[in-house]
Amino acid sequence: MEGRYSLIEHVRSLLADEQGTLFKAAPYRVALCYPSPYHVGMSSLGFQAIYRELHTHAGATAERVFLPDDVEAFKKTRTPLFTWESQNPVSSFDMLAFSVAYELELTGFFSLLELAGLPLLAEERRDGGHPLVVAGGPLTFSNPDPLEPFVDVLVQGEADDLIHVLVDAAASMEREALLDYLARTPGFRVPGRGGTRYHVAKATDARLPARSQIITPHTELRSMFLIEPERGCSRGCHYCVMRRTTNGGMRTVPPERVLSLIPEHAKRVGLVGAAVTDHPRIVELLRTLADSGREVGVSSLRADRLTQELVDQLRRGGATNLTVAADGASQRMRDLVDRKHSEEQIVRAANFARTAGMKQLKVYNVVGLPYEGDEDIDELIRFTAELSRILPVALGVAPFVAKRNTPLDGAPFAGIREVEGRLERLRKGLRGRAEVRPTSARWAWVEYMLAQCGPEGGLAAMDAWRAGGSFAAWKRAFEARGCEPYLARRVEDGRRNPVVWPTVAKVAPPASAA
């Protein structure tokens, strides 16, 4: 009992430091689940927005659930997974609604169901004695297929409005009638019953902007109030699910409305979106926030949109680093994926940062794009070294992972050995000149398999999780389940002469995954 009490006390101590927590009694109770720990989940703007939306529903309430920092402590003490607001067992709620951001959170999803005492597979929960298990979130913009074996309902795309449709129906219908109804309702998919695949629902403008409900110091973005001055993107980068063809492109929110929704007690403000610096009035918004004495951060800076004034306002708002994304090792690679950036624009951004008194330039990049060779990596080495003479550079490098529902859908993974070789070439070439921060080639391959496979990928993920979650366990699971990436299926993107990407050979797993 002492161990269980300490788990509850830990949650209560974090609750005590929150501002904006909602408590409400209502007949229909939703456990809003995030399959990563609290400090990650509370940095998710979408998760917080749905939390607020559920509380505005007259007949419903929501309580939050996060993947425990110490899953084993729950198992050892036999503590049922509980919600944060009331510390009641998750299994006692009417609905478990999961927000899944990306593929590798599937293992956290499994852990939450297990800790709640629920069977993982939807077919094993069909007796009607279990809560409805629903999943939505950013993953549904690309490929939610691996979730199919485990959920009763998928909510696809922007859920700001759909969450009300879902709760209205769930609170008034028996389970079988509910599932039949949702299978016929745009925005929902009910595995085995119907619903348009890869549909991306669009929220009404009245629901914009999404914004934080709770501010807490215990997050990745410490005590920061998040709000979106725009939703979507007007650009057409081949690798991105948030392109101009997704839900009509970028929708902007007037700065006056953004400012009116920021609470007085919020001393740090994060402007979040796919292309925040494309907002036509972004400098005005930044200046007003800095004038109010607040710290301000921006989630997505486009080098071609930066001006000295914009960077100066960021510095006034407390920024000490400038972060830009190049997303292509060379200009040839950037042109290939329609990333509208040039070296000249990135150099100019670095000079803006130095003039503003910033300490570091962070540059995000990808390796492993189709047709990439050593010469492209060498160009990245040469260019990064040039940037480092302007300002110290931290180069974040991620292996390219093709996502469904994008023009690069079906492009092959470069291979683990190949990617590791390119990362090593980068490290050697930049040693002593720039900091290189790579992400794992092995786990990028796992992400790729989940991003390019169907429900069998989810079953493989369950097998790998049950086998301990090592990379070797994932390899074995993908092979045992016969997982093969989809062949290329381009989405319509308004181009007359689309690039023909190389098709994928049958890969389960590739020889280079050794």
C-alpha angles and dihedrals in degrees: 000000000000091000092049091049091053090054090054093045091053090057092046091052091054091046090054090061095052127102117205101022112162125222121184139154114221137154096248114056124197124192103209105208130199114190095214130063124287096260089058098039094050089056089060111102093195093053091051092046093054090047089058094043091054090052091053089058108101096220102036143067133190134211124188130243127187136185104266117246086230110036091173091060089061091049095046093049092040089233113167112230108266137193122252102233099051103007088231120150112274090223090066093065124097095231138020107207114190125199107205116190103182144355101271091058088076090092091055088050090055092047092052093051091047094048089049089056094244127136111252097223117073091220089062091056096055096107090089095240096105133077118263108265113215131174133195137140137108093321089069090065089070120014122345092161094110088062093058099092091054108041134069093207137016118209105205125208126337107013100186091109100021092063089066092048089050096049094044090055097039093051094052107035139067114248099258094046089046094054092047090049095048091047087063096043119095113247096031132090122193110195110239094009109061149269131145112286118235092007112158110205120215122221119224117257089245090070093057135138108042110212143171121280097186130041117200135166090221100080141091085257099046115223091337124151109218124209135162117232087184139016125212129003138269094209131091107219106167096226099050130093091202096068130141089270092058109097094333098307126265123006114191129208118213113252089236091063093044091052093046091059097051109099119233092241093057105104095169121050128190119199106210132191145103094271110010095160089057089068105114092225100038096121091052091050093049092047093051092049092048090047089056089059095249127138111239135195133184123213100208124030118185112206092215091057098049122110130178089252093052092049091045090055090051089052090049087052091059103266114148096175131049116216124199133166121228096175099192130064092226139015088257090058093045091051091048092058094038094246102161099216132113131196088246092059093049091048089051090051090052091052091049089053093049092048090050090054099250119158104216144019115220115200123189118206142165132225128195100051116156113281093013116148141178090273090063091052090048089053089053090051092050094046096044089051088053091051091050089062088062099042136346108277131215109193115203110198126190127182111246115258117189113226129208117250094035133100088253092055109137096020108142127251108253093232131263096255091046093050093045089051092053092047090051090049088053094048093050094045094050100037108139092005106070139003112251117205109185128181120224118283090204095055091043087059090051089050090049093053091051091045092052102036134076133231090311087067089060092050089050089051089054091050092048092048091050089049092057102273099260119150089250089054090053092049092051092046095051090049095046092050093047093239114183126173117248118259117251114290110174119209120225108269104166097256123134096208109032118194112254107230120206111266124240122256117219103285124183093161115336119240088243090063091077 
